[in-house]
Amino acid sequence: MTEVGVGLIGLGNVGTGALQILTENARSLREKLGFRLAVKTVCSRNIHAKKSLVCPDGITRTDNWRDVVNNPEVDIVVELIGGTATARNIIEESLKQRKSVVTANKELMALCGPELWSLANANGVNIAMEASVAGGIPIHTVLREGIAGDSVAELYGILNGTSNFILTEIEKSNAAFDSVLAEAQQLGYAEADPSADVDGLDARSKLAILAALAFGEKLTPSDIFTEGIRRITPVDFQYAHQLKHTVRLLCLARRTADGIVLSVRPSLIPQDTILAHVTGAYNAIWIRGQYGEDTFYYGRGAGSKPTGVAVVSDLMRVAREIRFGSPERVSPFAHERLGEWKPLPISTQELPYFLRFRVEDKAGIIATLATILAKHRIGLDAVLQLPREDWRNLPFVITTEPAKEQAIREALVEIRTADFLVEAPLAMPMERGFGGGR
Amino acid sequence: MTEVGVGLIGLGNVGTGALQILTENARSLREKLGFRLAVKTVCSRNIHAKKSLVCPDGITRTDNWRDVVNNPEVDIVVELIGGTATARNIIEESLKQRKSVVTANKELMALCGPELWSLANANGVNIAMEASVAGGIPIHTVLREGIAGDSVAELYGILNGTSNFILTEIEKSNAAFDSVLAEAQQLGYAEADPSADVDGLDARSKLAILAALAFGEKLTPSDIFTEGIRRITPVDFQYAHQLKHTVRLLCLARRTADGIVLSVRPSLIPQDTILAHVTGAYNAIWIRGQYGEDTFYYGRGAGSKPTGVAVVSDLMRVAREIRFGSPERVSPFAHERLGEWKPLPISTQELPYFLRFRVEDKAGIIATLATILAKHRIGLDAVLQLPREDWRNLPFVITTEPAKEQAIREALVEIRTADFLVEAPLAMPMERGFGGGR
């Protein structure tokens, strides 16, 4: 076999990036591999509209994915259409035909990774998914091989570039969420329906995949407490800065004696940590290993070519296996809940909290809040109030001593009935679980 | 085969770390692998003195490395003694006996990697060397697999933790090199003979390995321009800070139209880059890919357990190959100089330079220096002089417009004859080839 055949389904952003690299960089890839990675066919729903597509001679084009999966020259099927319906059909059909699969589909792999893996294994083929998480950062390779000898204790990530772009724009320009979102949409960083990004769902799928791999436990998106960034305002950054912190949509998976805490939520992180320096549409992952201590990985979170690199690097690995033969593989997923590291409810987490209130100013507000917090055994750390003019919508912040999330929630339920509140309080944990570069 | 047998030669810092992980973490490793990674024998020159060594029953101890290599139960030999003489014998003998090798030996792999790889390949076995570069950072895995689909354009690294510790201590405490070195020696960060670290030789070996892997070109330490950190003083940091830069022992491999520039030298880097935030005994690598854009990797540069993780992760990968069969492998080394990316002399590099002089103050010094620089067609950017009392040893700095290193050198040769100099000028390039987190 002097080549391994590739069929590409989906010619959006990532598909065209991968195709470009496979074409332009073909010589270098062949030198690294010792054989050719040959694209045989490409598929897109609207293939006939893709006139500008750089697609070398000899590559057939189709709008029917079954043509790709059934093509006898195709050894590896690349699924890049996203979603969970057709994509699942494509992957299952490919595996049944004993073709390995490379996918960027975080949603599907987070939901049904273990089942699809079992199907792949039963058919003696592989599924690779580097491109499903953190675009240009080879974090799947790092966890699967690079630091496989370690036991991950904690993993923190900024895994959604759109949210990180929006948050750091709010931070930089003091603009409101809605106007920054509109800007991100215009720049192509955010979708017309931004929910998957700004409500944390995209990050949740990615965290589910990484945490499963890191802890060797069966974890699904529903195990992950998730909150989006829609309520973050410039004032939250102003108060965070006073505390020498910033705000990021933080994904975390933290092993404790009782299990794993998993969450995706806006959180305060200290300004002097490397994670706080991750701005714009970048992603980053901070890992603390039981033996290897801390490592940190940073790069483009998305984008045609960075994610294309992930697809092509996966193709190289899978093609080598096909070429050189590797009958057994180790699953990146746990197939049953081992129970050793079961997910814990977020309510058990104990951290200091940043509570931001908006009130109609009157006497006794702090006294009322302090009384309610004390009743729930939550110690106050600081009360911060920047000078403001509008007494009818006055934002201020209380930070607490480390407290159980459960207590914070119960206190906030009680606080919510107070007549001075302009809107529901905003609560963010103040993270300090990771070290910094200085 | 329900297990793969391991023999460990060298029980220093890294060896005891690896043994501890293999022992303590055995259950987790077995779960990930699906089979057992069984240490069969350990070897140390002074094995009888290692009474405190935690070494489970069933592991034989020896002070003769041939016992390990000849042990029929050993499938993989781990070489952790360092140096190039006995280590080479151990590795060659192991490969000839068709045993794969895991090594942390940067010096040997930088010098004879391609030859040893050929020997391994001829015998159908593997050599893995993750632990040879950047301790806890799985950078070898990243380059070999994680971003294999990309073409690396530039690679910047802080690859010697000892030098980075010393430099950041000088920066923090304004102490002299010698006193900080003594402190580093007391803390165990620096050897009694610190030359390999502070003269850049250790970093040079690491860069040779990484650059060969990144560019697929045959590169050896002698291709790399190398300068150590002995001449760096607190005053250099003070001037660098005025320029919003800091000083690091920077390793770089940069592809240009004509070839690759390779160097290890103290360099100015902008303070607002992530690389500038790497302090203490940490290592980091910044990579710019043609497609994947920038990625960044950070972690412990050395240490018993972080480097032990690299050894154990390599063992897992090699053990999987042995267990599942993988007859052909792709070399991490180019075996001949392909010529496409031949190393270029550093003299061709064009960058702004930071020139620090120490002079006995008198009239006309700047005029003299400016005249000589102008003669060599070097444009001045700024002249910096912090207030000082001692006119007989006055440090000041000239920064230049981008200039060829060759021109800088020639100008400095001419300047060196000036009667006002207290010591030879210090020249550092001002790097700006990598982006920042902000």
Boltz contact constraints between the chains, C-beta under 6 A:
constraints:
  - contact:
      token1: [A, 21]
      token2: [B, 149]
      max_distance: 6.0
  - contact:
      token1: [A, 21]
      token2: [B, 291]
      max_distance: 6.0
  - contact:
      token1: [A, 25]
      token2: [B, 151]
      max_distance: 6.0
  - contact:
      token1: [A, 28]
      token2: [B, 151]
      max_distance: 6.0
  - contact:
      token1: [A, 34]
      token2: [B, 330]
      max_distance: 6.0
  - contact:
      token1: [A, 136]
      token2: [B, 292]
      max_distance: 6.0
  - contact:
      token1: [A, 136]
      token2: [B, 295]
      max_distance: 6.0
  - contact:
      token1: [A, 137]
      token2: [B, 295]
      max_distance: 6.0
  - contact:
      token1: [A, 138]
      token2: [B, 142]
      max_distance: 6.0
  - contact:
      token1: [A, 138]
      token2: [B, 146]
      max_distance: 6.0
  - contact:
      token1: [A, 138]
      token2: [B, 147]
      max_distance: 6.0
  - contact:
      token1: [A, 141]
      token2: [B, 141]
      max_distance: 6.0
  - contact:
      token1: [A, 141]
      token2: [B, 145]
      max_distance: 6.0
  - contact:
      token1: [A, 141]
      token2: [B, 146]
      max_distance: 6.0
  - contact:
      token1: [A, 142]
      token2: [B, 138]
      max_distance: 6.0
  - contact:
      token1: [A, 145]
      token2: [B, 141]
      max_distance: 6.0
  - contact:
      token1: [A, 145]
      token2: [B, 317]
      max_distance: 6.0
  - contact:
      token1: [A, 146]
      token2: [B, 138]
      max_distance: 6.0
  - contact:
      token1: [A, 146]
      token2: [B, 141]
      max_distance: 6.0
  - contact:
      token1: [A, 147]
      token2: [B, 138]
      max_distance: 6.0
  - contact:
      token1: [A, 147]
      token2: [B, 309]
      max_distance: 6.0
  - contact:
      token1: [A, 147]
      token2: [B, 313]
      max_distance: 6.0
  - contact:
      token1: [A, 148]
      token2: [B, 313]
      max_distance: 6.0
  - contact:
      token1: [A, 148]
      token2: [B, 316]
      max_distance: 6.0
  - contact:
      token1: [A, 149]
      token2: [B, 21]
      max_distance: 6.0
  - contact:
      token1: [A, 149]
      token2: [B, 309]
      max_distance: 6.0
  - contact:
      token1: [A, 149]
      token2: [B, 312]
      max_distance: 6.0
  - contact:
      token1: [A, 149]
      token2: [B, 313]
      max_distance: 6.0
  - contact:
      token1: [A, 150]
      token2: [B, 309]
      max_distance: 6.0
  - contact:
      token1: [A, 151]
      token2: [B, 25]
      max_distance: 6.0
  - contact:
      token1: [A, 151]
      token2: [B, 28]
      max_distance: 6.0
  - contact:
      token1: [A, 277]
      token2: [B, 437]
      max_distance: 6.0
  - contact:
      token1: [A, 277]
      token2: [B, 438]
      max_distance: 6.0
  - contact:
      token1: [A, 278]
      token2: [B, 437]
      max_distance: 6.0
  - contact:
      token1: [A, 279]
      token2: [B, 438]
      max_distance: 6.0
  - contact:
      token1: [A, 291]
      token2: [B, 21]
      max_distance: 6.0
  - contact:
      token1: [A, 291]
      token2: [B, 305]
      max_distance: 6.0
  - contact:
      token1: [A, 291]
      token2: [B, 309]
      max_distance: 6.0
  - contact:
      token1: [A, 292]
      token2: [B, 136]
      max_distance: 6.0
  - contact:
      token1: [A, 292]
      token2: [B, 306]
      max_distance: 6.0
  - contact:
      token1: [A, 292]
      token2: [B, 309]
      max_distance: 6.0
  - contact:
      token1: [A, 293]
      token2: [B, 300]
      max_distance: 6.0
  - contact:
      token1: [A, 293]
      token2: [B, 306]
      max_distance: 6.0
  - contact:
      token1: [A, 295]
      token2: [B, 136]
      max_distance: 6.0
  - contact:
      token1: [A, 295]
      token2: [B, 137]
      max_distance: 6.0
  - contact:
      token1: [A, 295]
      token2: [B, 299]
      max_distance: 6.0
  - contact:
      token1: [A, 296]
      token2: [B, 298]
      max_distance: 6.0
  - contact:
      token1: [A, 297]
      token2: [B, 297]
      max_distance: 6.0
  - contact:
      token1: [A, 298]
      token2: [B, 296]
      max_distance: 6.0
  - contact:
      token1: [A, 299]
      token2: [B, 295]
      max_distance: 6.0
  - contact:
      token1: [A, 300]
      token2: [B, 293]
      max_distance: 6.0
  - contact:
      token1: [A, 305]
      token2: [B, 291]
      max_distance: 6.0
  - contact:
      token1: [A, 306]
      token2: [B, 292]
      max_distance: 6.0
  - contact:
      token1: [A, 306]
      token2: [B, 293]
      max_distance: 6.0
  - contact:
      token1: [A, 309]
      token2: [B, 147]
      max_distance: 6.0
  - contact:
      token1: [A, 309]
      token2: [B, 149]
      max_distance: 6.0
  - contact:
      token1: [A, 309]
      token2: [B, 150]
      max_distance: 6.0
  - contact:
      token1: [A, 309]
      token2: [B, 291]
      max_distance: 6.0
  - contact:
      token1: [A, 309]
      token2: [B, 292]
      max_distance: 6.0
  - contact:
      token1: [A, 312]
      token2: [B, 149]
      max_distance: 6.0
  - contact:
      token1: [A, 313]
      token2: [B, 147]
      max_distance: 6.0
  - contact:
      token1: [A, 313]
      token2: [B, 148]
      max_distance: 6.0
  - contact:
      token1: [A, 313]
      token2: [B, 149]
      max_distance: 6.0
  - contact:
      token1: [A, 316]
      token2: [B, 148]
      max_distance: 6.0
  - contact:
      token1: [A, 317]
      token2: [B, 145]
      max_distance: 6.0
  - contact:
      token1: [A, 324]
      token2: [B, 326]
      max_distance: 6.0
  - contact:
      token1: [A, 324]
      token2: [B, 328]
      max_distance: 6.0
  - contact:
      token1: [A, 326]
      token2: [B, 324]
      max_distance: 6.0
  - contact:
      token1: [A, 326]
      token2: [B, 326]
      max_distance: 6.0
  - contact:
      token1: [A, 327]
      token2: [B, 324]
      max_distance: 6.0
  - contact:
      token1: [A, 328]
      token2: [B, 324]
      max_distance: 6.0
  - contact:
      token1: [A, 437]
      token2: [B, 277]
      max_distance: 6.0
  - contact:
      token1: [A, 437]
      token2: [B, 278]
      max_distance: 6.0
  - contact:
      token1: [A, 438]
      token2: [B, 279]
      max_distance: 6.0
